[in-house]
Amino acid sequence: MLLRHSFYYLFARGLPGLLSLAALMLYTRLLTSADFGRYAVVLAGVGLVQVVVFQWLELLLARFLPARRDAPHAVLQHILALFLVLAGLVSGVGLVLALFWSDPVWQLLIALAVPLTVGQAWLQIDLTLASTQLAPARYGYLLGGKSLLALLVGGWLAWLGLGSQAPLIGLLVGTVLAWLLFGLVAWRGVRPSWPTPPVLREYSAYGLPLVITVALGWVIASSDRLLIARLLNEAATGVYAAGYDLAQQSLGLVLAVVNTAAYPLVIRQLEQNGEKAASAQLGRNGELIVTLALAGASGLIALAPVIVETVIGKAFRADAIAVVPWIAVAAAVAGIKAFHLDTAFQLARQSRWQVYTGIVAAITNVALNLLLIPRYGILGAAWATLAAFALAALVSGWLGRRVFPMPAFLPLLGRGLVVAALAYLGAWLVMQTALGTLATLMLGIAAGGALALAGALLLDVAGIKRSMLARTRALFPG
């Protein structure tokens, strides 16, 4: 079931991921590095508000909707009521901030950021609902529709010369229209209903520690953009963001696809069959997540020069090539932590322990950024991000085994490293040829992917060999 659902979500998230890469290609060619830097800073701010204010609603939905199959409507009513209150507060504070900001350029950007924050937060809740209900088609329509509309509108406005406002307006239009077209149907008949005090306490006990954890994760993943803008300039932020987004949107997409399919399966096993069954499912999920994370990072490192040349505009390339390998490793470590190791706290409903991992990593990240950015520039920010994620993963793995029976990690890591070495070998061999940029990229992905798949089959990662043999026998019973 894991592999089948991952395959479904590959299509549901694959097209939006390709559109995000297309947007990166377009905006790094149509925007100046300063405009792209402002756009990146606004997105970082939007992300901060989303994780601090709204993301706990996604976590509540993913955790409590499967557990309350007898009354799912009540959970949706609670989520809607909580969202409306929080959206009103955020809108009021944001518009006041925009009104009194001294710089007119940033006044307009903040005014755009307010409805974008609310709209994207609601769309993320809808995506979580689709994932929890095991509805990959609706998930794909929502995410794909938003990505396509955002690219079309934002690209057109950037071509007209609107600068950093263009991609933000595109995202806002895409978010609103995608929900109206594909998400509204899931909420018909749902009316906001404030949760009773006992239910609200239960929600708070589970969700609020996770809010702190996710906010600390934002500090690790996104605060570097704000610090680069402060310590260097907005143009440097734009260059760093281009390289960072390239690694994150490619590898991060693959891991998010797997987790979107995998996490609801673990929750279902826990609710229906208990901890032992959930732990077994976690073992299968972990094999796939760790292997894909490490193999994807190794492929990005081997192919970084041709990937950057293909995707990123010329003005951004030189520094982006230096950043991508470090961010690729950081993205792999972050994905393993978030999508496998941290699951222990969520399943045990001991999310407060995640706060400790986040605090340690966030302090490390900010301290290293302040120390390294003035001396090493954006490369220092990449080093700080990797160090912070690595420390957070170590602390999460150590604490997680004390609250939930997690599968042994070293066997997962061993299989993942073998497959990653094969992926790197295949891509590296192609990089030694004298082919053109695009041909090298395509053949490198194919060669690395083929050797990685061979290694995964040999090691039977996540039961892939058994699954393929079972399907072959079903198709050819004779």
C-alpha positions in Angstrom: 0.0 0.0 0.0 2.9 2.4 0.8 4.4 2.1 -2.6 1.1 2.4 -4.4 0.0 5.5 -2.5 3.5 7.0 -3.0 3.0 6.4 -6.7 -0.3 8.2 -6.7 1.1 11.2 -4.8 4.0 11.3 -7.1 1.6 12.4 -9.8 -0.4 14.6 -7.4 2.7 16.5 -6.3 5.1 15.8 -9.3 3.4 18.3 -11.7 3.3 21.1 -9.1 7.0 20.3 -8.3 7.9 20.7 -11.9 5.9 23.9 -12.1 7.8 25.2 -9.1 11.1 24.5 -10.9 9.7 26.2 -14.0 8.8 29.2 -11.8 12.4 29.3 -10.5 13.7 29.1 -14.0 11.4 32.0 -15.1 11.8 34.3 -12.1 15.6 34.0 -12.0 15.6 35.2 -15.6 12.9 37.9 -15.4 13.7 39.4 -12.0 16.8 41.1 -10.7 18.6 39.4 -7.8 17.3 42.2 -5.5 13.7 41.7 -6.6 14.0 37.9 -6.2 15.6 38.6 -2.8 12.6 40.7 -1.7 10.3 38.0 -3.0 12.2 35.4 -1.0 12.1 37.5 2.2 8.3 38.0 1.9 7.8 34.2 1.4 10.0 33.6 4.5 7.8 36.0 6.5 4.6 34.3 5.1 6.1 31.0 6.1 6.8 32.1 9.6 3.2 33.3 10.2 1.8 30.1 8.7 3.8 27.8 10.9 3.4 29.8 14.1 -0.3 30.6 13.7 -1.9 28.1 11.3 0.1 24.9 11.0 -1.2 23.4 14.2 -4.6 23.2 12.5 -3.1 21.0 9.8 -1.5 18.8 12.5 -4.8 18.6 14.4 -6.6 17.6 11.3 -4.1 14.9 10.3 -4.0 13.4 13.8 -7.6 13.7 15.0 -9.7 13.1 11.9 -8.6 9.4 11.5 -9.0 8.9 15.3 -12.6 10.2 15.2 -14.0 8.4 12.2 -17.4 8.2 14.1 -17.7 12.1 14.0 -15.4 13.6 11.3 -17.8 16.5 10.7 -17.2 17.8 14.3 -13.5 17.9 13.7 -14.0 19.9 10.5 -16.3 22.3 12.2 -13.7 22.9 14.9 -10.9 23.5 12.4 -13.1 26.0 10.5 -14.0 28.0 13.6 -10.4 28.1 14.8 -9.1 29.1 11.4 -11.6 32.0 11.0 -10.6 33.5 14.3 -6.9 33.2 13.6 -7.3 34.6 10.1 -9.1 37.6 11.4 -6.3 38.3 13.9 -3.6 37.9 11.4 -5.3 40.1 8.8 -5.8 42.9 11.3 -2.3 42.9 12.6 -0.8 42.6 9.1 -2.8 45.5 7.6 -1.9 47.8 10.5 1.8 46.8 10.0 1.5 47.6 6.2 -0.2 50.9 6.9 2.5 52.2 9.2 5.6 50.8 7.4 7.9 53.6 6.3 9.1 52.2 3.0 6.4 52.4 0.3 7.8 49.4 -1.6 7.6 47.2 1.5 4.2 48.7 2.3 2.8 47.1 -0.8 4.7 43.9 -0.4 3.3 43.5 3.2 -0.2 44.3 2.0 0.1 41.5 -0.5 1.6 39.2 2.1 -1.5 39.4 4.4 -4.1 37.8 2.1 -1.4 35.4 0.7 -0.7 34.2 4.2 -4.3 33.5 5.0 -5.0 31.9 1.6 -2.0 29.6 1.6 -2.7 28.6 5.2 -6.3 27.5 4.2 -5.1 25.7 1.1 -2.6 23.8 3.2 -5.4 22.7 5.5 -7.3 21.5 2.4 -4.3 19.6 1.2 -4.0 18.0 4.6 -7.7 17.0 4.5 -7.3 15.4 1.1 -4.2 13.5 2.3 -5.9 12.3 5.5 -8.9 11.2 3.5 -6.6 9.3 1.1 -7.8 11.4 -1.8 -4.7 11.9 -4.0 -6.8 13.1 -7.0 -8.3 16.0 -5.1 -4.9 16.7 -3.6 -3.3 16.9 -7.0 -6.0 19.1 -8.4 -5.6 21.6 -5.6 -1.8 21.7 -5.6 -1.5 21.5 -9.4 -4.1 24.1 -10.1 -2.5 26.5 -7.7 1.0 26.0 -9.1 -0.1 26.3 -12.7 -2.2 29.5 -12.2 0.5 31.1 -10.0 3.1 30.4 -12.7 0.9 31.8 -15.5 -0.2 34.9 -13.7 3.1 35.6 -11.9 5.2 35.0 -15.0 3.0 37.3 -17.1 3.2 40.1 -14.5 7.0 39.6 -14.2 7.3 39.9 -17.9 5.4 43.2 -17.7 7.9 44.4 -15.2 6.1 44.3 -11.9 9.3 43.1 -10.1 8.9 41.3 -6.7 5.2 41.9 -6.7 4.6 39.7 -9.7 5.2 36.2 -8.2 3.3 37.2 -5.0 0.2 38.3 -7.0 0.5 35.1 -9.0 0.6 32.9 -5.8 -2.4 34.8 -4.4 -4.5 34.4 -7.5 -3.5 30.7 -7.9 -4.3 29.9 -4.3 -7.7 31.5 -4.3 -8.9 30.1 -7.7 -7.5 26.6 -7.0 -9.5 26.4 -3.7 -12.7 27.7 -5.3 -12.4 25.2 -8.2 -11.3 22.1 -6.3 -11.4 22.6 -2.5 -14.8 24.2 -1.8 -16.7 20.9 -2.4 -15.0 19.2 0.6 -16.4 21.9 3.0 -20.0 22.0 1.8 -22.3 21.7 4.8 -19.6 22.4 7.3 -20.4 25.3 9.7 -17.9 26.7 12.2 -18.4 25.4 15.7 -16.1 26.4 18.6 -14.7 23.3 20.4 -15.8 22.7 24.0 -13.2 23.5 26.7 -12.1 19.8 27.1 -11.7 19.3 23.4 -9.8 22.6 23.1 -7.5 21.6 25.9 -6.8 18.3 24.1 -6.1 20.1 20.8 -3.8 22.6 22.6 -1.9 19.9 24.5 -1.2 18.1 21.2 -0.8 21.0 18.8 0.9 23.9 20.6 4.2 22.1 21.3 4.2 21.2 17.6 3.7 24.8 16.8 6.8 25.7 18.7 8.7 22.9 17.1 7.6 23.9 13.6 8.4 27.5 14.3 11.9 26.5 15.4 12.2 24.5 12.2 11.4 27.7 10.3 14.2 29.4 12.1 16.6 26.7 10.9 15.3 26.6 7.3 14.3 30.2 6.6 15.8 32.7 9.0 19.1 32.6 7.1 17.3 34.5 4.3 16.4 37.3 6.7 19.9 37.3 8.2 21.5 37.4 4.8 19.4 40.4 3.8 20.3 42.1 7.1 24.0 41.3 7.2 24.7 41.4 3.4 21.9 42.7 1.1 18.7 41.7 -0.7 20.6 40.7 -3.9 22.7 38.1 -1.9 19.4 36.8 -0.4 18.1 36.3 -4.0 21.1 34.4 -5.0 21.1 32.2 -1.9 17.3 31.6 -2.2 17.7 30.5 -5.8 20.3 27.8 -4.9 18.4 26.8 -1.8 15.1 26.5 -3.5 16.6 24.4 -6.3 17.8 21.8 -3.9 14.8 21.9 -1.6 12.1 21.9 -4.3 13.6 18.9 -6.0 14.7 16.6 -3.1 12.1 18.1 -0.7 9.4 17.3 -3.2 10.3 13.6 -3.4 10.3 13.2 0.3 7.1 15.1 0.8 5.4 12.9 -1.8 6.4 9.8 0.2 5.4 11.3 3.5 2.1 12.4 2.2 1.3 8.8 1.4 3.1 7.2 4.3 2.0 9.2 7.4 -1.8 8.4 7.1 -0.9 4.7 6.8 1.0 4.8 10.1 -1.8 6.6 11.8 -4.3 4.1 10.5 -2.2 1.2 11.8 -1.8 2.8 15.2 -5.6 3.4 15.5 -6.7 0.1 14.2 -3.9 -2.4 15.2 -1.8 -0.8 17.9 1.8 0.2 18.4 3.5 -2.9 17.1 1.7 -2.7 13.8 2.5 1.1 13.6 6.2 0.4 14.3 6.3 -2.2 11.5 4.8 0.3 9.1 7.3 3.0 10.3 10.1 0.6 9.4 8.8 0.3 5.8 8.3 4.0 5.6 11.7 4.8 7.1 13.5 2.6 4.6 11.9 4.4 1.7 12.4 7.9 3.2 16.0 7.4 4.2 17.0 5.8 1.0 15.3 8.4 -1.2 16.8 11.2 0.9 20.3 10.0 0.6 20.1 8.9 -3.0 18.5 12.2 -4.0 21.2 14.2 -2.2 24.0 12.2 -3.9 22.4 12.7 -7.3 22.1 16.5 -6.7 25.7 16.7 -5.6 27.0 14.8 -8.7 24.8 16.7 -11.2 24.9 20.2 -9.5 26.7 22.0 -12.3 24.4 21.0 -15.1 21.3 21.3 -12.9 22.1 24.9 -12.0 23.0 25.8 -15.6 19.7 24.4 -16.8 17.4 25.8 -14.1 18.8 29.0 -12.7 19.4 32.3 -14.6 22.9 33.3 -15.5 23.2 36.1 -12.9 22.5 33.6 -10.1 24.6 30.6 -11.2 28.2 31.0 -9.9 27.2 31.2 -6.2 24.3 28.8 -6.5 26.6 26.0 -7.7 28.6 26.4 -4.5 25.5 26.3 -2.3 23.5 23.5 -3.9 25.6 20.5 -2.7 25.5 21.6 1.0 21.8 22.4 0.9 21.1 19.0 -0.8 22.7 17.2 2.2 20.9 19.5 4.6 17.6 18.8 2.8 18.2 15.1 3.1 18.9 15.3 6.8 15.9 17.6 7.4 13.6 15.2 5.5 14.8 12.2 7.5 14.2 14.1 10.7 10.9 15.5 9.9 9.3 12.6 8.0 10.7 9.7 10.0 12.4 10.5 13.3 9.9 13.1 14.5 7.0 10.8 13.8 7.7 9.1 17.2 6.6 12.2 19.1 3.4 12.6 17.0 2.4 9.0 17.4 3.0 9.0 21.1 1.3 12.4 21.5 4.4 13.6 23.2 5.0 16.5 20.9 6.5 18.6 23.6 9.8 16.6 23.3 10.2 17.9 19.8 10.5 21.4 21.2 13.9 20.4 22.7 15.3 19.3 19.4 14.1 22.5 17.8 15.5 24.8 20.5 19.0 23.2 20.3 19.0 23.4 16.5 17.5 26.9 16.2 20.1 28.3 18.6 22.9 26.6 16.7 21.6 27.8 13.4 21.2 31.5 14.3 24.6 31.5 16.2 26.4 29.9 13.2 24.7 32.2 10.7 25.8 35.3 12.7 29.3 33.9 12.9 29.7 32.6 9.4 27.7 34.9 7.1 29.9 38.0 7.6 33.0 35.9 6.9 31.9 33.4 4.3 28.8 34.9 2.8 25.9 32.7 1.6 28.2 29.6 1.8 28.4 30.1 5.5 24.6 30.2 5.7 24.5 26.8 3.9 27.0 25.3 6.4 25.0 26.7 9.3 21.8 25.1 8.0 23.4 21.7 7.5 25.0 21.7 11.0 21.7 22.7 12.6 19.6 20.0 10.9 22.2 17.4 11.7 22.2 18.2 15.4 18.4 18.3 15.4 18.2 14.9 13.8 20.6 13.4 16.3 18.6 14.8 19.3 15.3 13.7 17.7 16.5 10.1 17.1 17.8 9.9 20.7 14.6 11.2 22.3 12.1 9.6 20.0 13.2 6.0 20.9 12.2 6.9 24.5 8.6 7.7 23.8 7.7 5.2 21.0 9.0 1.9 19.8 10.8 3.1 16.7 12.5 0.6 14.3 16.3 0.4 14.5 17.8 3.2 12.5 21.2 1.9 11.5 19.9 -0.8 9.1 17.8 1.9 7.4 20.9 4.1 7.2 23.1 1.3 5.8 20.7 0.4 3.0 20.3 4.1 2.2 24.0 4.7 2.0 24.5 1.8 -0.4 21.8 3.0 -2.7 23.1 6.6 -2.5 26.6 5.5 -3.5 25.2 3.7 -6.5 23.1 6.8 -7.5 26.2 9.0 -7.2 28.3 6.6 -9.3 25.8 6.5 -12.1 25.5 10.3 -12.3 29.2 10.9 -11.8 30.1 8.6 -14.7 27.8 10.5 -17.1 29.3 13.8 -15.8 32.7 12.6 -17.2 31.4 12.6 -20.7 31.5 15.5 -23.2 27.8 15.6 -23.9 25.8 18.8 -23.9 24.3 20.2 -20.7 20.7 18.9 -21.2 21.9 15.5 -22.5 24.2 15.2 -19.5 21.4 16.1 -17.1 18.9 13.6 -18.5 21.4 10.7 -18.9 22.8 11.4 -15.4 19.4 11.2 -13.9 18.6 8.1 -15.8 21.9 6.4 -15.0 21.9 7.4 -11.3 18.2 6.4 -11.0 18.8 3.0 -12.7 21.7 2.0 -10.4 19.7 3.3 -7.4 16.7 1.2 -8.4 18.9 -1.9 -8.9 20.4 -1.4 -5.4 16.9 -0.9 -3.9 15.7 -4.1 -5.5 18.7 -6.0 -4.4 18.3 -4.9 -0.8 14.5 -5.1 -1.0 14.1 -1.5 0.3 10.5 -1.0 1.7 9.6 -4.4 0.3 9.9 -3.2 -3.3 11.2 -6.5 -4.6 8.5 -8.5 -2.8 5.8 -6.1 -4.1 7.0 -6.3 -7.7 7.2 -10.1 -7.5 3.7 -10.4 -6.1 2.3 -8.1 -8.8 4.2 -10.1 -11.5 2.7 -13.4 -10.2 -0.7 -11.8 -10.1 -0.4 -10.7 -13.7 1.1 -14.0 -14.9 -0.2 -16.7 -12.6 1.0 -19.5 -14.8 
